[in-house]
Amino acid sequence: MPLKSDPVIPQYKIRIGTGGENVSSQAEKHYENDEIQNLQKVTKEKLTQKSFKSNIFDYMIEKMFFVFGSIAVFILLLLLYFLIREGWPAIQENGVMPYITETRWNPSSGEPGFGALPFITSSIMVTLGALIIAIPWGIFTAIFIAEIAPKRVRETLKPVVEVLAIFPSVVLGFIALVILGPIVANIFDLSNGRTALTASLILSVMALPTIISIAEDSLRSVPKDYREAAYALGASRWETIKIVTLPAAKSGIVAGVMLGFGRAVGETMTVLMAAGNSLNMPISEFFGVALPNFLMSVRTLTANIAIEGSDVPWGSLHYSSLFVLALILFVITFIINLIADLLISRQRRKLTNE
């Protein structure tokens, strides 16, 4: 039998050139487009999943911060409520004005006196004296560490400052009692060196680390471009610090000063050991003008609460009056911090041209 020949398979030639289309090239392009679409689809799904997880994480972090912030506010309000509740019997009995206007303090006598003005004046005087010393000292030290000191010196000074911040207050009080007190007594020819000046000096040392650390961090956080722009305009290093760096870091510096104020006004043990604890009004006449006398022994609000708080009968009018003093201290601190916040907000608005 004759063998059947294999079927003839037609051969097609692929024309390449103008007017023709490369079929294999079309297939490759189609395959690449499919791959790109699949990759885009997978990427979109992954990004959607990641975005969803990120949104959940952000939501949880936001709520966590809200909870912790609410707890902090609640604790603050709880403390305020406790002070008001414990001091309310004294406020009902005497009112508020005697505590802030009268100068005689003797709640346990037959004719009790509830004048806390000497304590209020002493607290403000000692704290302001400490800040007058600590603010320029701290800011200039922060400028030196942040802008002038070599790296090795900066890495040495910064830990020393931070260690000084955790120095025990009772040790600093002992230093004031043994070293600073006799020096003040010898310089001003006093019989006793435990004065408001001694307390201010040692409190300035306690406030310094806080002011230096926060001011230095604020100065270093100023963008480098600010300094380079000032140098490009021909400003010297000091002109750059004065005109550019300090104004840009002012908010942080003010915050550091306020935290230093809080450290100073709330200190108890150091002032108790250094100030002398006199109940007198620390005011004297100089050339016919009544001015604070830093060479007198004084007793601050915190020192008075510490001295009398352990011996006073619980629930007595004297006991309640000590809580009124604590409430006054709380109000003073709150007002100072409120003023600081307003100053910081005003400075930020100036910097952002709002």
C-alpha contacts under 8 A as a table, 3 or more apart, distances in Angstrom:
res1	aa1	res2	aa2	distance
14	I	21	E	7.92
14	I	22	N	6.74
14	I	23	V	7.52
15	R	20	G	5.55
15	R	21	E	6.84
15	R	22	N	6.97
16	I	20	G	5.52
16	I	21	E	6.28
16	I	22	N	6.00
17	G	20	G	5.52
17	G	21	E	7.42
21	E	26	Q	7.93
22	N	25	S	5.26
22	N	26	Q	6.34
23	V	26	Q	4.99
23	V	27	A	6.29
24	S	27	A	5.02
24	S	28	E	6.23
25	S	28	E	5.09
25	S	29	K	6.16
26	Q	29	K	5.10
26	Q	30	H	6.06
27	A	30	H	5.02
27	A	31	Y	6.09
28	E	31	Y	5.03
28	E	32	E	6.09
29	K	32	E	5.01
29	K	33	N	6.06
30	H	33	N	5.11
30	H	34	D	6.25
31	Y	34	D	5.11
31	Y	35	E	6.24
32	E	35	E	5.01
32	E	36	I	6.10
33	N	36	I	5.05
33	N	37	Q	6.08
34	D	37	Q	5.11
34	D	38	N	6.09
35	E	38	N	5.08
35	E	39	L	6.02
36	I	39	L	5.01
36	I	40	Q	6.02
37	Q	40	Q	5.05
37	Q	41	K	6.05
38	N	41	K	5.02
38	N	42	V	6.15
39	L	42	V	5.15
39	L	43	T	5.96
40	Q	43	T	5.03
40	Q	44	K	5.92
41	K	44	K	5.11
41	K	45	E	6.21
42	V	45	E	5.10
42	V	46	K	6.18
43	T	46	K	5.08
43	T	47	L	6.01
44	K	47	L	5.06
44	K	48	T	5.98
45	E	48	T	5.03
45	E	49	Q	6.17
46	K	49	Q	5.06
46	K	50	K	5.98
47	L	50	K	4.90
47	L	51	S	5.80
48	T	51	S	5.03
48	T	52	F	6.03
49	Q	52	F	5.06
49	Q	53	K	6.20
50	K	53	K	5.07
50	K	54	S	5.93
51	S	54	S	4.91
51	S	55	N	5.97
52	F	55	N	5.12
52	F	56	I	6.27
53	K	56	I	5.09
53	K	57	F	6.12
54	S	57	F	5.00
54	S	58	D	6.00
55	N	58	D	5.07
55	N	59	Y	5.98
56	I	59	Y	5.04
56	I	60	M	6.14
57	F	60	M	5.11
57	F	61	I	6.14
58	D	61	I	5.11
58	D	62	E	6.01
59	Y	62	E	5.11
59	Y	63	K	6.17
60	M	63	K	5.16
60	M	64	M	6.01
61	I	64	M	4.97
61	I	65	F	6.18
62	E	65	F	5.27
62	E	66	F	6.19
63	K	66	F	4.88
63	K	67	V	6.09
64	M	67	V	5.07
64	M	68	F	6.22
65	F	68	F	5.16
65	F	69	G	5.92
66	F	69	G	5.09
66	F	70	S	5.96
67	V	70	S	5.05
67	V	71	I	6.13
68	F	71	I	5.02
68	F	72	A	6.25
69	G	72	A	5.10
69	G	73	V	6.26
70	S	73	V	5.10
70	S	74	F	5.97
71	I	74	F	4.95
71	I	75	I	6.11
72	A	75	I	5.18
72	A	76	L	6.26
73	V	76	L	5.07
73	V	77	L	6.15
74	F	77	L	5.10
74	F	78	L	5.97
75	I	78	L	4.89
75	I	79	L	6.17
76	L	79	L	5.17
76	L	80	L	6.27
77	L	80	L	4.97
77	L	81	Y	6.04
78	L	81	Y	5.00
78	L	82	F	6.14
79	L	82	F	5.01
79	L	83	L	6.25
80	L	83	L	5.18
80	L	84	I	6.22
80	L	327	L	7.73
81	Y	84	I	5.15
81	Y	85	R	5.95
82	F	85	R	5.10
82	F	86	E	6.10
83	L	86	E	5.37
83	L	87	G	5.94
83	L	323	F	5.82
83	L	324	V	7.31
83	L	326	A	7.15
83	L	327	L	6.04
84	I	87	G	5.13
84	I	88	W	5.59
84	I	323	F	7.64
84	I	324	V	7.61
84	I	327	L	7.15
85	R	88	W	5.26
85	R	89	P	7.97
86	E	89	P	7.09
86	E	320	S	5.73
86	E	323	F	6.19
87	G	90	A	5.61
87	G	91	I	6.40
87	G	320	S	4.56
87	G	321	S	6.08
87	G	322	L	7.43
87	G	323	F	4.85
87	G	324	V	5.01
87	G	327	L	7.92
88	W	91	I	4.94
88	W	92	Q	6.01
88	W	320	S	7.18
88	W	324	V	7.88
89	P	92	Q	5.10
89	P	93	E	6.13
89	P	317	L	7.08
89	P	320	S	6.37
90	A	93	E	4.99
90	A	94	N	5.88
90	A	95	G	7.20
90	A	317	L	5.81
90	A	318	H	7.95
90	A	320	S	5.43
90	A	321	S	5.51
90	A	324	V	7.39
91	I	94	N	5.33
91	I	95	G	4.43
91	I	96	V	5.82
91	I	321	S	7.92
91	I	324	V	7.52
92	Q	95	G	5.71
94	N	98	P	6.93
95	G	98	P	6.77
96	V	99	Y	5.71
96	V	100	I	6.99
97	M	100	I	5.35
97	M	101	T	5.86
97	M	102	E	7.92
98	P	101	T	5.28
98	P	102	E	5.24
98	P	114	F	6.21
98	P	115	G	5.58
98	P	116	A	7.73
99	Y	102	E	6.17
99	Y	114	F	5.60
99	Y	115	G	4.60
99	Y	116	A	4.79
99	Y	117	L	6.52
99	Y	325	L	7.92
100	I	115	G	6.54
100	I	116	A	5.78
100	I	117	L	5.08
100	I	120	I	7.60
101	T	115	G	6.53
101	T	116	A	7.46
101	T	117	L	5.78
102	E	114	F	7.14
102	E	115	G	4.06
102	E	116	A	6.58
102	E	117	L	5.91
103	T	114	F	7.83
103	T	115	G	4.45
103	T	116	A	6.10
103	T	117	L	5.31
103	T	118	P	5.90
103	T	281	M	7.02
104	R	113	G	5.33
104	R	114	F	6.32
104	R	115	G	4.70
104	R	116	A	7.27
105	W	112	P	7.56
105	W	113	G	4.75
105	W	114	F	4.83
105	W	115	G	4.88
105	W	116	A	6.30
105	W	279	L	7.70
106	N	109	S	5.91
106	N	112	P	5.31
106	N	113	G	4.67
106	N	114	F	6.30
107	P	111	E	7.99
107	P	112	P	4.46
107	P	113	G	5.23
107	P	114	F	5.80
107	P	317	L	7.36
107	P	318	H	5.35
107	P	321	S	7.88
108	S	112	P	5.85
108	S	318	H	6.40
109	S	112	P	4.91
109	S	113	G	7.77
114	F	321	S	7.60
115	G	118	P	7.57
116	A	119	F	5.35
116	A	120	I	6.30
116	A	325	L	7.42
117	L	120	I	5.01
117	L	121	T	5.93
117	L	281	M	7.70
118	P	121	T	5.14
118	P	122	S	5.95
118	P	279	L	6.82
118	P	280	N	6.44
118	P	281	M	4.70
118	P	282	P	6.90
118	P	299	R	7.58
118	P	300	T	7.86
119	F	122	S	5.06
119	F	123	S	6.04
119	F	279	L	7.73
119	F	298	V	7.75
119	F	299	R	5.77
119	F	300	T	4.62
119	F	301	L	5.02
119	F	304	N	7.62
120	I	123	S	5.20
120	I	124	I	6.27
120	I	300	T	6.69
120	I	301	L	6.27
121	T	124	I	5.31
121	T	125	M	5.90
121	T	281	M	7.65
121	T	282	P	7.41
121	T	300	T	7.91
122	S	125	M	5.02
122	S	126	V	5.90
122	S	196	A	7.68
122	S	281	M	7.82
122	S	282	P	6.65
122	S	298	V	6.00
122	S	299	R	6.25
122	S	300	T	5.25
122	S	301	L	7.86
123	S	126	V	5.42
123	S	127	T	6.06
123	S	265	V	6.57
123	S	299	R	7.64
123	S	300	T	4.67
123	S	301	L	6.22
124	I	127	T	5.22
124	I	128	L	5.95
124	I	265	V	7.55
125	M	128	L	5.28
125	M	129	G	6.00
125	M	196	A	7.86
125	M	292	P	7.29
126	V	129	G	5.08
126	V	130	A	6.20
126	V	196	A	5.86
126	V	197	L	7.30
126	V	199	A	6.53
126	V	200	S	5.08
127	T	130	A	5.07
127	T	131	L	6.26
127	T	200	S	6.52
127	T	203	L	7.46
127	T	261	F	6.87
127	T	264	A	5.82
127	T	265	V	5.65
128	L	131	L	4.99
128	L	132	I	6.04
128	L	200	S	7.94
129	G	132	I	5.15
129	G	133	I	6.55
129	G	197	L	7.51
129	G	200	S	5.33
129	G	201	L	7.78
129	G	204	S	8.00
130	A	133	I	5.32
130	A	134	A	5.98
130	A	199	A	7.93
130	A	200	S	4.35
130	A	201	L	5.98
130	A	202	I	7.68
130	A	203	L	5.55
130	A	204	S	4.34
130	A	207	A	7.81
130	A	264	A	7.48
131	L	134	A	4.79
131	L	135	I	5.47
131	L	204	S	6.23
131	L	207	A	7.75
131	L	257	V	7.89
131	L	260	G	7.81
131	L	261	F	6.95
132	I	135	I	5.90
132	I	136	P	7.33
133	I	136	P	6.59
133	I	137	W	6.52
133	I	201	L	7.46
133	I	204	S	6.11
134	A	137	W	5.12
134	A	138	G	5.55
134	A	204	S	4.94
134	A	205	V	7.10
134	A	207	A	6.67
134	A	208	L	5.65
134	A	211	I	7.89
135	I	138	G	5.18
135	I	139	I	5.99
135	I	208	L	7.71
135	I	211	I	7.29
135	I	257	V	6.86
136	P	139	I	5.21
136	P	140	F	5.99
137	W	140	F	5.50
137	W	141	T	6.14
137	W	208	L	7.68
138	G	141	T	5.11
138	G	142	A	6.07
138	G	208	L	5.58
138	G	209	P	7.65
138	G	211	I	5.72
138	G	212	I	4.94
139	I	142	A	4.99
139	I	143	I	6.13
139	I	211	I	7.19
139	I	212	I	6.33
139	I	215	A	6.61
139	I	253	I	7.79
140	F	143	I	5.01
140	F	144	F	6.17
141	T	144	F	5.06
141	T	145	I	6.22
141	T	212	I	6.56
142	A	145	I	5.15
142	A	146	A	5.98
142	A	212	I	5.06
142	A	213	S	7.16
142	A	215	A	5.90
142	A	216	E	4.60
142	A	219	L	7.86
143	I	146	A	5.23
143	I	147	E	5.52
143	I	148	I	6.99
143	I	216	E	6.66
143	I	219	L	7.34
144	F	147	E	5.56
144	F	148	I	4.82
144	F	149	A	5.58
145	I	148	I	6.18
145	I	149	A	5.17
145	I	153	V	7.87
145	I	154	R	5.40
145	I	157	L	7.42
145	I	158	K	7.64
145	I	216	E	6.90
146	A	149	A	6.89
146	A	154	R	7.50
146	A	216	E	5.63
146	A	217	D	7.79
146	A	219	L	6.39
146	A	220	R	5.87
147	E	219	L	7.92
147	E	220	R	7.81
147	E	241	I	7.97
149	A	153	V	5.94
149	A	154	R	5.79
150	P	153	V	5.35
150	P	154	R	6.13
151	K	154	R	5.05
151	K	155	E	6.09
152	R	155	E	5.18
152	R	156	T	6.34
153	V	156	T	5.10
153	V	157	L	6.10
154	R	157	L	5.20
154	R	158	K	6.00
155	E	158	K	5.75
155	E	159	P	7.07
156	T	159	P	6.11
156	T	160	V	6.73
157	L	160	V	5.14
157	L	161	V	6.24
158	K	161	V	5.24
158	K	162	E	6.32
158	K	213	S	7.64
159	P	162	E	5.00
159	P	163	V	6.07
160	V	163	V	5.16
160	V	164	L	6.27
161	V	164	L	5.12
161	V	165	A	6.56
161	V	209	P	5.39
161	V	212	I	7.58
161	V	213	S	7.35
162	E	165	A	5.17
162	E	166	I	7.15
162	E	209	P	6.28
162	E	213	S	7.28
163	V	166	I	5.56
163	V	167	F	6.67
164	L	167	F	5.12
164	L	206	M	7.86
164	L	209	P	6.35
165	A	206	M	6.87
165	A	208	L	7.97
165	A	209	P	5.15
165	A	210	T	6.73
167	F	171	V	7.55
167	F	172	L	7.63
168	P	171	V	5.46
168	P	172	L	6.71
169	S	172	L	5.06
169	S	173	G	6.09
169	S	206	M	7.95
169	S	269	M	6.59
169	S	270	T	5.73
170	V	173	G	4.89
170	V	174	F	6.15
170	V	269	M	5.98
170	V	270	T	5.85
171	V	174	F	5.02
171	V	175	I	6.25
172	L	175	I	4.97
172	L	176	A	6.21
172	L	202	I	6.95
172	L	270	T	6.45
173	G	176	A	5.02
173	G	177	L	6.13
173	G	202	I	7.43
173	G	269	M	6.80
173	G	270	T	4.09
173	G	271	V	7.02
173	G	272	L	7.87
173	G	273	M	5.48
173	G	274	A	6.07
174	F	177	L	4.94
174	F	178	V	6.04
174	F	270	T	7.69
174	F	273	M	6.95
174	F	274	A	7.94
175	I	178	V	5.27
175	I	179	I	5.44
175	I	180	L	6.71
176	A	179	I	5.54
176	A	180	L	4.59
176	A	181	G	5.78
176	A	198	T	6.70
176	A	199	A	7.50
176	A	202	I	6.33
176	A	270	T	7.94
176	A	273	M	7.58
176	A	274	A	5.72
177	L	180	L	6.32
177	L	181	G	5.29
177	L	182	P	7.79
177	L	194	R	6.97
177	L	273	M	6.30
177	L	274	A	5.50
178	V	181	G	6.20
178	V	182	P	6.81
179	I	182	P	5.86
179	I	183	I	6.49
180	L	183	I	5.14
180	L	184	V	6.17
180	L	193	G	7.60
180	L	198	T	6.37
181	G	184	V	5.27
181	G	185	A	6.16
181	G	192	N	7.37
181	G	193	G	4.03
181	G	194	R	5.44
181	G	195	T	7.66
181	G	198	T	6.12
181	G	274	A	7.30
182	P	185	A	4.94
182	P	186	N	6.07
182	P	192	N	7.60
182	P	193	G	5.43
183	I	186	N	5.20
183	I	187	I	6.18
183	I	193	G	7.33
184	V	187	I	5.21
184	V	188	F	6.14
184	V	189	D	8.00
184	V	190	L	7.68
184	V	193	G	5.44
184	V	197	L	7.96
184	V	198	T	6.96
185	A	188	F	5.51
185	A	189	D	5.39
185	A	190	L	4.49
185	A	191	S	6.36
185	A	192	N	5.89
185	A	193	G	4.38
186	N	189	D	5.07
186	N	190	L	6.62
187	I	190	L	7.95
190	L	193	G	6.43
192	N	195	T	7.57
193	G	198	T	7.09
194	R	198	T	6.16
194	R	199	A	7.59
194	R	273	M	7.85
194	R	274	A	5.13
194	R	275	A	4.86
194	R	276	G	4.72
194	R	297	S	6.09
195	T	198	T	5.22
195	T	199	A	6.43
195	T	274	A	6.74
195	T	275	A	4.63
195	T	276	G	5.85
195	T	294	F	6.59
195	T	295	L	5.37
195	T	296	M	5.17
195	T	297	S	4.30
195	T	298	V	6.53
196	A	199	A	5.04
196	A	200	S	6.07
196	A	274	A	7.87
196	A	275	A	5.30
196	A	276	G	7.97
196	A	293	N	7.90
196	A	294	F	4.80
196	A	295	L	6.08
196	A	296	M	6.12
196	A	297	S	5.91
196	A	298	V	5.97
197	L	200	S	5.01
197	L	201	L	6.14
197	L	275	A	7.90
197	L	294	F	4.96
197	L	295	L	6.07
198	T	201	L	5.18
198	T	202	I	6.39
198	T	274	A	6.11
198	T	275	A	6.56
199	A	202	I	5.37
199	A	203	L	6.00
199	A	270	T	7.47
199	A	271	V	5.61
199	A	274	A	5.18
199	A	275	A	5.22
200	S	203	L	5.05
200	S	204	S	6.02
201	L	204	S	5.23
201	L	205	V	6.67
202	I	205	V	5.14
202	I	206	M	6.49
202	I	270	T	7.70
203	L	206	M	4.90
203	L	207	A	6.16
203	L	264	A	5.75
203	L	270	T	7.69
203	L	271	V	7.84
204	S	207	A	5.08
204	S	208	L	6.00
204	S	264	A	7.58
205	V	208	L	5.24
205	V	209	P	7.64
206	M	209	P	6.79
206	M	263	R	7.48
206	M	264	A	7.15
207	A	210	T	5.71
207	A	211	I	6.47
207	A	260	G	4.58
207	A	261	F	7.07
207	A	263	R	6.21
207	A	264	A	6.22
208	L	211	I	5.22
208	L	212	I	5.95
208	L	260	G	7.07
209	P	212	I	5.13
209	P	213	S	5.93
210	T	213	S	5.40
210	T	214	I	6.21
210	T	256	G	6.19
210	T	257	V	7.78
210	T	259	L	6.81
210	T	260	G	5.69
211	I	214	I	5.59
211	I	215	A	5.85
211	I	253	I	7.26
211	I	256	G	4.60
211	I	257	V	5.47
211	I	259	L	7.40
211	I	260	G	5.89
212	I	215	A	5.25
212	I	216	E	5.81
212	I	256	G	7.60
213	S	216	E	5.24
213	S	217	D	6.19
213	S	256	G	7.82
214	I	217	D	5.14
214	I	218	S	6.15
214	I	252	G	6.57
214	I	253	I	6.62
214	I	255	A	7.64
214	I	256	G	5.19
215	A	218	S	5.05
215	A	219	L	6.17
215	A	249	A	7.62
215	A	252	G	6.03
215	A	253	I	4.61
215	A	256	G	6.10
216	E	219	L	5.11
216	E	220	R	6.19
217	D	220	R	5.19
217	D	221	S	6.13
218	S	221	S	5.11
218	S	222	V	6.78
218	S	249	A	5.26
218	S	250	K	7.95
218	S	252	G	5.26
218	S	253	I	6.74
219	L	222	V	5.60
219	L	245	T	6.49
219	L	246	L	7.05
219	L	248	A	7.92
219	L	249	A	5.43
220	R	223	P	7.83
221	S	249	A	7.81
222	V	226	Y	7.34
222	V	245	T	6.59
222	V	248	A	6.56
222	V	249	A	6.61
223	P	226	Y	5.73
223	P	227	R	7.49
224	K	227	R	5.41
224	K	228	E	6.36
225	D	228	E	5.01
225	D	229	A	5.96
226	Y	229	A	5.25
226	Y	230	A	6.38
226	Y	244	V	6.91
226	Y	245	T	7.69
227	R	230	A	5.12
227	R	231	Y	6.20
227	R	240	T	6.39
227	R	244	V	7.08
227	R	245	T	7.33
228	E	231	Y	5.01
228	E	232	A	6.01
229	A	232	A	5.01
229	A	233	L	6.40
230	A	233	L	5.17
230	A	234	G	6.64
230	A	235	A	5.51
230	A	240	T	5.99
230	A	244	V	7.43
231	Y	234	G	5.10
231	Y	235	A	4.99
231	Y	236	S	6.62
231	Y	237	R	7.68
231	Y	240	T	7.25
232	A	235	A	7.33
235	A	239	E	5.67
235	A	240	T	5.94
236	S	239	E	5.10
236	S	240	T	6.05
237	R	240	T	5.10
237	R	241	I	6.25
238	W	241	I	5.02
238	W	242	K	6.05
239	E	242	K	5.07
239	E	243	I	5.78
239	E	244	V	7.78
240	T	243	I	5.35
240	T	244	V	5.21
240	T	245	T	6.38
241	I	244	V	5.65
241	I	245	T	4.69
241	I	246	L	5.83
242	K	245	T	6.41
242	K	246	L	5.67
242	K	247	P	7.51
243	I	246	L	6.70
243	I	247	P	6.66
244	V	247	P	5.83
244	V	248	A	6.26
245	T	248	A	5.25
245	T	249	A	6.16
246	L	249	A	5.14
246	L	250	K	5.81
247	P	250	K	5.06
248	A	251	S	7.61
248	A	351	L	7.25
249	A	252	G	5.58
249	A	253	I	6.31
250	K	253	I	4.99
250	K	254	V	6.07
250	K	344	I	7.80
250	K	347	Q	7.43
251	S	254	V	5.26
251	S	255	A	6.25
251	S	343	L	7.99
251	S	344	I	5.00
251	S	345	S	7.99
251	S	347	Q	6.61
251	S	348	R	7.10
252	G	255	A	4.97
252	G	256	G	6.20
253	I	256	G	5.04
253	I	257	V	6.26
254	V	257	V	5.03
254	V	258	M	6.21
254	V	340	A	6.92
254	V	344	I	7.00
255	A	258	M	5.13
255	A	259	L	6.23
255	A	340	A	7.17
255	A	344	I	7.71
256	G	259	L	5.12
256	G	260	G	6.12
257	V	260	G	4.94
257	V	261	F	6.12
258	M	261	F	4.84
258	M	262	G	6.20
258	M	336	I	7.72
258	M	337	N	6.63
258	M	340	A	6.80
259	L	262	G	4.95
259	L	263	R	6.24
260	G	263	R	5.02
260	G	264	A	6.21
261	F	264	A	5.08
261	F	265	V	5.97
262	G	265	V	5.35
262	G	266	G	5.98
262	G	333	T	6.99
263	R	266	G	5.59
263	R	267	E	6.20
264	A	267	E	5.39
265	V	333	T	7.87
266	G	302	T	6.71
267	E	270	T	6.60
267	E	271	V	6.70
267	E	302	T	6.99
268	T	271	V	5.50
268	T	272	L	5.95
268	T	302	T	5.31
268	T	303	A	5.39
268	T	306	A	7.33
269	M	272	L	4.94
269	M	273	M	6.28
269	M	303	A	7.28
270	T	273	M	5.31
270	T	274	A	6.10
271	V	274	A	5.03
271	V	275	A	5.36
271	V	299	R	7.99
271	V	300	T	7.56
271	V	303	A	6.75
272	L	275	A	6.05
272	L	276	G	7.09
272	L	277	N	6.65
272	L	299	R	7.51
272	L	303	A	5.32
273	M	276	G	6.91
275	A	297	S	5.59
275	A	298	V	5.52
275	A	299	R	6.58
276	G	297	S	4.68
276	G	298	V	5.82
276	G	299	R	6.92
277	N	297	S	6.10
277	N	298	V	4.98
277	N	299	R	4.16
277	N	300	T	7.62
277	N	303	A	7.52
277	N	304	N	7.93
278	S	297	S	5.19
278	S	298	V	4.67
278	S	299	R	5.46
279	L	298	V	6.51
279	L	299	R	6.15
280	N	297	S	7.90
280	N	298	V	6.87
281	M	298	V	7.71
282	P	292	P	5.87
282	P	293	N	5.54
282	P	294	F	7.38
282	P	296	M	6.16
282	P	297	S	7.53
282	P	298	V	6.51
283	I	290	A	6.25
283	I	291	L	5.52
283	I	292	P	4.54
283	I	293	N	5.31
284	S	290	A	5.45
284	S	291	L	5.61
284	S	292	P	6.29
284	S	293	N	5.76
285	E	288	G	5.45
285	E	289	V	5.06
285	E	290	A	4.29
285	E	291	L	6.04
286	F	289	V	5.17
286	F	290	A	6.32
286	F	291	L	6.71
293	N	296	M	5.91
294	F	297	S	7.97
299	R	303	A	6.10
299	R	304	N	6.40
300	T	303	A	5.18
300	T	304	N	6.16
301	L	304	N	5.26
301	L	305	I	6.29
301	L	325	L	6.54
301	L	326	A	7.45
301	L	329	L	7.08
302	T	305	I	5.20
302	T	306	A	6.21
302	T	326	A	7.73
303	A	306	A	5.08
303	A	307	I	6.08
304	N	307	I	5.11
304	N	308	E	6.06
304	N	309	G	7.88
305	I	308	E	5.51
305	I	309	G	5.27
305	I	322	L	6.07
305	I	325	L	7.63
305	I	326	A	7.71
306	A	309	G	5.40
306	A	310	S	7.14
307	I	310	S	6.90
308	E	311	D	5.66
308	E	312	V	6.10
309	G	312	V	5.69
309	G	319	Y	7.27
309	G	322	L	7.24
312	V	316	S	7.62
312	V	318	H	6.66
312	V	319	Y	5.85
313	P	316	S	5.68
313	P	318	H	7.61
313	P	319	Y	6.46
314	W	319	Y	5.97
315	G	319	Y	5.87
315	G	320	S	6.68
316	S	319	Y	5.05
316	S	320	S	6.34
317	L	320	S	5.05
317	L	321	S	6.06
318	H	321	S	5.00
318	H	322	L	6.50
319	Y	322	L	5.41
319	Y	323	F	6.97
320	S	323	F	5.28
320	S	324	V	6.60
321	S	324	V	4.92
321	S	325	L	6.47
322	L	325	L	5.03
322	L	326	A	6.39
323	F	326	A	4.84
323	F	327	L	6.09
324	V	327	L	4.92
324	V	328	I	6.19
325	L	328	I	5.03
325	L	329	L	6.29
326	A	329	L	5.06
326	A	330	F	6.20
327	L	330	F	4.94
327	L	331	V	6.23
328	I	331	V	5.10
328	I	332	I	6.23
329	L	332	I	5.14
329	L	333	T	6.23
330	F	333	T	5.25
330	F	334	F	6.06
331	V	334	F	4.99
331	V	335	I	6.10
332	I	335	I	5.27
332	I	336	I	6.29
333	T	336	I	5.23
333	T	337	N	6.18
334	F	337	N	5.21
334	F	338	L	6.03
335	I	338	L	5.02
335	I	339	I	6.20
336	I	339	I	5.19
336	I	340	A	6.24
337	N	340	A	4.92
337	N	341	D	6.14
338	L	341	D	5.10
338	L	342	L	6.28
339	I	342	L	5.13
339	I	343	L	6.25
340	A	343	L	5.08
340	A	344	I	6.15
341	D	344	I	5.06
341	D	345	S	6.09
342	L	345	S	5.13
342	L	346	R	6.10
343	L	346	R	5.10
343	L	347	Q	6.18
344	I	347	Q	5.11
344	I	348	R	6.20
345	S	348	R	5.11
345	S	349	R	6.24
346	R	349	R	5.18
346	R	350	K	6.37
347	Q	350	K	5.07
347	Q	351	L	6.29
348	R	351	L	5.07
348	R	352	T	6.15
349	R	352	T	5.18
349	R	353	N	5.81
349	R	354	E	5.13
350	K	353	N	5.00
350	K	354	E	6.52
351	L	354	E	7.93
